[in-house]
């Protein structure tokens, strides 16, 4: 029932869950963007958007580990990650900049728009730029696209996982458990306004802990999956039921709680119930990355909280599917071509070394 081969033939509900998570982020953000307090979900003690982002990271950890199982070469791995993140990011930055430029009409400040685009293209090393002077000033939230904050975390989680993968399987488990313990500690004891320097990025200790804990919870499930669940050594239904009871009894977010949530999410994602969503494409990243600026403009243009929210939902879903079919899936077909380009400097270096050794 739960074979890993379902990940390659898309007979699963991952695309559906990703879309639901992206829409949950949109709904959650609409409150503070409208000047209303963002609702907190009981038990989880987090906002709907915060929970949705954690679901993204759980699924990402699970799927990226299985991607490494299929091809562990560094060049195809990073080319796939670059082509998944960067094309839509660049389009979103340019689109939202043009939208804001014409909406607010501050053409004299064009250099700020250029800075917003160029700086955010390198956000993984320089941090995220959220504001453009003269844009959205005086609004409850002045960020052009506040959703960008998760992308550097996601990219560096990919990189850490790639490093972990090159150890033997038993060491991968040990390292993942150690990372889960570390991130769990940061999730519990870290603070959102407490940061540390990493390149020119200043990640929050609390955010690093929470997102890292969810990501590597997904990874540890992916590592153990073939040994326990795929070979039916353990009944997955019983495990999920037991973890559900653990969540019900303790109801305190922590490492065990997070792994229980991750198990439930992967259980739902591996079902065929909503596999039909995969037939029309994966619009989740497009919805996630376009929603925030679309909401900012919708709230300015449309009176009524729920009308502007519903408008934002329809517009961003349309944009998400358009981005997927127009360029996202086409870009992913270029990953091996980009991989060859990434390997050129190393191939040249290897050729020089070979020549020198012959001499």
N, C-alpha and C positions, 0 to 999 in steps of 0.2 A: 504493500500500500504506500509506503513512504520511501521508495527508492530514490537515490540521489539522481538517477537518470531523469527524473521528472523536472530537474532544474534546467536541463538542456532542451527538452521538448516542450517546456512551458505548460505542462499539465499541472499547474499549481495556481495559487491565489496571491503570489507575491505582487504582481502588478496592481491587483485590486487593493491590497492592503496599503501599498505605497501611495496610491491615489487617495484613499481614505485618510491616510496620515497627512498628506499635503493639504487636503481640504480642512482637516482639523486645525492645522497651523493657521490657515486663512481665517477660519471662524474665530479662533482664539485671539488672533492679532486685531480683529476688527473692533474689539472692545477698547483697547488702549488707543488705537488710532482714532477712535471716535470720542476719546476723552472719558471713557468709562473704565471702571476697574476690571481687570482680567479675572474671570472666575477661577477659583481654585478647586480642583477635583479632590473630594475626600479620599482618605486612605493613602493615595499617592502623594498628597500634599504638594501638588504641582499643578500648573495650568494645563489646559487641554493641549496647547501648542507644545509645551515642554514634554509632555508624555508622547506626543506624536513624533517629535524629533528623536526621542529615545527609541521608539519603535523603528524609525528609519535606521538608526545605528545598529540595532539588534540584527535586522535583516541584512544590513550591509556587511557586518562581520561574518555572518553565516555564508552569504553568497560570495564574498571576495575570497574567503578561504577555499571554497569549492572551485573558484576560478583558478586559484593557484594550483590546486590538485590537477586540473586539466592542462595547465601550461605554466610552469614555474620559471620560465626564462624571464629575466628582468625587463628586457626591452619590450616584448609584447604586453607584459603586465602593466608597465607604466604608460605605454602608449595607449592602452585601453582606458586607463584611468584618466589620462589627459584628454582624450577624445570624448570621454563621457562628461567631464566637468567643464572644459574650456569653451567649446563652441557655443553652448547655450549661455554660459556666463558672459562671453563677449557680446553676443546678440542682446542679452538683457541689459548690459551696461550701456550699449550704444542706443538701444530703443528707449530706455527710460531717460537717458540724458536728453535725447531729442524731444521726447514727450514733455519733460519738465522745462526744457528751454523754450518751447513754443507756448506752453501753458502760462509760464510766469514772465516770459518775454524779456528776460535780462540778457540780451544779446551782447551787451558790453562786458559781460563776465564770462566769455566763452572759454577763457583759459582754465577756469575752475571746473568746467565740464570735462575738458581734456584731461585735467589732473585726476578727476574722479574715475575716468575710464582707465587711464594708464596705470594709476596706482593700484586699482582693484584687479587688474590683470596679473599683478604680482603679489596679491594678498597673502599667498601662502608663505611668503618670506618677509613681507613688509606690513602685514596687518590690513584690516578692512577700513576703507574710507566710507563713511555713512552719509555725510552731509555735503551739500553744494551751497556756498554762500548765496543768499537771495532766494533760495528755494525752500518752500514749506516753513518759512520762519513764522513763529507764533503758533504753529500747530501743536497738538498734544504730543506728537512725536515728529521730530524734524528730519528723521532719516529718510533718505530716498529709497533705500532697500535694506531694511533691518534684518532680513532673513539671511543675508550673506555671511553672518557671523559663524555659521556652522561649517562652512566649506573648508577653511584651513584645518579645523579639527579633523574633519573627515579625511583630508588628504594625508595628514601626518599619521592618522591611525592606519591607513593603507601602508604607509612606509614602515611603521613599526611591525606590522603583521608580516610584511615581506621579509624583514630581518628574522623574525621568529621562525618563519617557515623553513629556513635553511638549516635548522637543527634537525636531528633525528626525531621521529614521531614522539617517543617518550619524553624527550627534552622539550618538545613543543608544548606538551601537556603541562609540564612543570613550569615552564616560562609563562604560559597563559594563566595558570593558577596564581603565580607570583604577581603578574600584571593586574589580575582581577583584585587581588588583595591590596595592591598599591592604589589602584583607582578607587576601590571601595573606601579605603582610608581617606583619600582626597574628597570623595563624594560626601562623606559624613562630616569631615573636619575642615574641609576647604571653604573658602568664602568667595562669593561672586565678585566682590570688589578687590580681592587679593590676587595679584598676578605675579608671573615670573617671566623673565626674558628668554625668548627663544628666537634666534636671529633678530629681526626687528619686530617680531610679533610678541604680544604680551598676553598669553592665554590666562584665563581665569582658572584658579586652582579647583574651584567647585565644578565649573563646566568641564574641565579636563577629566576630573574624577567621574562625573556622572556619565559623560559620553563614552569615556574609555571603558567604564564598567559595562555599559550596555553593549558596546562593540565587541569586547572580548568575551562577554557572555554568549553572544552569537557565535563567536569563533570556537569556543570550547564545545558548544553543542555540535558544530560542524565536524570537529576533530573526533568526537566520540560517536557520532552518528553511525558510521559504517561498522564499528565494532560491537555496538549494542543494539541499535534499533533496526538497521538494515538487515542484519543477520538474525534478527528476532531473538536475541539473547535476553532482551528485556522488552516487555510489552509497553510500547510508548503510551498507550491509553491509560495504563495503570500509573505510569510515572506522572503524566499530566494531572491525573486525578489526585494523586498524593501531593503534588506541588500546589494544586489548587487548595487543598486542605491546609497546607502550610501557610499559604497566603491568607486564608480566611482566619486562621488561628492567630497569627502574629500581626499581620496588617501593619508592619513597620518596615518602611523602605530600608533596604540594606543589601548586602551581597547575596544572601540566600533569597531574599524577596526578588531581587533583580534577575537572578538565574531562573527563578520560577516564572516570572513574567516572560523572560526570553523563551523558555520552553513552550509556554502557551502560544506566544506569537508565532514561533516556527511551526508548531502543530497546526495552527489555523492556516498559515501560509502554504503548507504542503498539501492541503486539501484541494480537491478538484472543483469545489463548489463554485468558485468564481473564476475559473480558468478561461472562460469565454472573454474576459476583459483583455487577455493577451492578444486576442485576434485583431483588435483595433489599435494596438500599439501601447507603449508605456509613456503616458503624458505626465507622470508624477513630478519629474524634475522640472519640467517646464512650468507646471502649476506652482510648484514651490518657489521658483526663482522669479517668476513674473508677478506673483500675487500681491506682494507688498506695495510696489509702486502703483499697480492698478487700483488697489484699495485706496491709496492716498488720493488719487484723482477722483475715484468714484465717490468718496465721502465729500470731496469739495464740490462735485458737480451735481450730486443727487441728494435731495432732502429725504430723510428717513433712514434709520439705522438698518432695518432689515432689507429695504429695497436696495440700498447701496451694497449690502453684503451679498444678496442674491445676484445682483448685476456682476459683482466681482467674481463670484463663483463661475457663472456662465462664460464671462470673458476670458478668465484664466484657463478654464478647461479647453476652450476653443484654441487659445494660444498654445497650450501645452500639446494638443494633438497636432496642430500645424507645425510646431517646432520639431516634433518627433518625425513626422512624415517628410518635411521639407529638407531637413539637414541632420538631425540627431542620428537616426539609424543609418544614414548614408555615411556619416563621419565614422561610425563604429566599424564600417567595412574597410576603413583605411588603416586599421591598427597595425597590420603587419607591414604595410608600406612605411608607416611612421617608425615602426620598430627597426626596420632596416636603416632608416636615416639616423636614428639614435645610436645605432651600433657602428656607424661609419668611423667616428674618431677612434674607437677601440680597435676596429679592424685595421685601420691605418697604423696605429701604434703597434699592433701585433705583427703587421707586415714589416715594419721597421726593425723590430726586435728579431724577427726571423732572418732578415737580411744581414743584420749585424752578427748574428750567431754564425751565419754561413761564412762571413768574412773572417 
